[in-house]
Amino acid sequence: MKCMGMSSLGMTQNSDVMGTVTSQNSDSVTVNGNTGQVYGDATFAVTNLSLTSAYTAIASDSYGRHSTNTVTVSIATNTIFLYDGNGNLTSDGLRSFAYDDENQRTQVLESNQWMSQFSYNGKMRRRIRKEFSWNGSSWTATWNR
């Protein structure tokens, strides 16, 4: 018997963990000490767990066998999204965005990494796209079309 394939979803204040076991004889699964539901198709789910960076699932079957699997997850920090008065996204916590008077994106910037700039014609079609990379002191054009 083996417990495998865990994944953690719903990263808010609490988390749900689900996965599979390789034996349909599994009677129970606990994750970090919380009892989960085992289904007939050899899957399991444990809901409303506290957020943590590691989850340990222990599966048990009617023969008294146990299998343990630990998964380490990377939990993203809180991201604040910023918008302008027209509802355009101006920052996603990593990149900043600029728009023209027609609400067309004119620039995407990741500080000290890369930048994309866009120009449009009178029919609001993008005609020019420029890509830049940061060389440590200034922007260097890497692509222009």
N, C-alpha and C positions, 0 to 999 in steps of 0.2 A: 504494500500500500504506500502511496506517495501523495503528498499534498503539493500542488504545483500551480503555476500560472496566476498568482494573486495580482490584483491591480486595485488601486485606491482611486475612488471617484468622489466628486462633490467636495472639493477642497474649500470649504467655508469654515465655520467653527467646528464642525464635526465631519467625519468621513465615513464612507461606506466601503467595505472591502469585499471583493468577490473573487472566486477562483474555481479551480477544478481539483478533484481528487481522482486518482487512477483506479480506484476500486469503488464499484457501486455498492459494496458492503459497508461503506463508511456510515457509522451511526451518528457521529457528532464531529463538529469542527469548532474550535475556539480560536479566536484571534485576540491576542493580548489579554487573555483571560475572559473575554466576552463570548458567550455561546452564540453560534450562528445557526442558520437554517440550512440543512442539507437536502438537496432535491434529488429526485429519481434519476436524473440524467448525469449524476456525478458532479454537479456544481454546488457551490455554497455561497452564502452571502451573510455578512455580519454588518449591521447598520448602526449608525449613531455612535461611532467610536471617536474618542478624543484624537485631535491631530497629533501626530508624532512623526519622527523620521524613520522609524522601523516598525514593521508589523510582523509578528510571529504567529503563524497558523499551526495548530496541532490537530491532526485528524485521527480519529479512533474508529475501530470497527468492532463488530460483534465477537471477534476472536481475541480481543484484548491487545491488538497490535496498534502502535502509534507511529505517526510520521510527522516530522516537523519541517517547516520551511519558513525562512525569514527573508523578507524583502525590505530593502532600504529605499526610501523615496526622497526626492528633492522637492520640498514644498516652496512654491513661489511666494515671495513677499507681496504684501498688498500693493496694488498698482492703482494710481489715481489717474483717471482720464480727464483731460481738459478740452473744452469746446469753446469756439468763438460764438458771437451773437447770432450767427446764421446756422448754428448747429454743426459746424465743421469740426472734426477732431483736430486739435492743435498739438496735443501731446498724449502719448500712450505710456509715459514713464520711461521710455527708452529712446524714442524718436520724436522729433518735432516736425510739424507739418505747416506749410504756408499755402495760402489760396489767393487768387485774384478776385476782382470785383464780381466775376461771374461764378464764384464758388468752385472754380476749377483748381485742383491742386497744382501748385507751381514749384514746390520744393519739399523734399523729404530729407531730414538731416539726423544723423546719429553722431553726436558730438565727438570730434577727434577720431572718427572712423571713416565714414563715407557720407556722400551727399548726392542726391539726384535733383536735377532741375528740369522743368517742363515749360515749353512755350506753345501757345495755341494760335490758330489762324482766326479770321473773322467768322468762320462757320463753327467755331468752338471745337475744332478738331485739333488734337495734339499733333504738332508738326516737328518739334525739336525736343530731343531728350539728351541731357548731358549727365554723365556720371563722373564723380570726383572721389579721390581718396585723400586722406590726410597723411602728409609725409613727416609730420612732427612740428612743422612751423607754418605750413600753408596748404591750400588745396591744390591737388594735381589732377588735371583732366585725364580720365582713363577711357572714356568712351563718349562719342558725340555722333548723334544721328538724327 
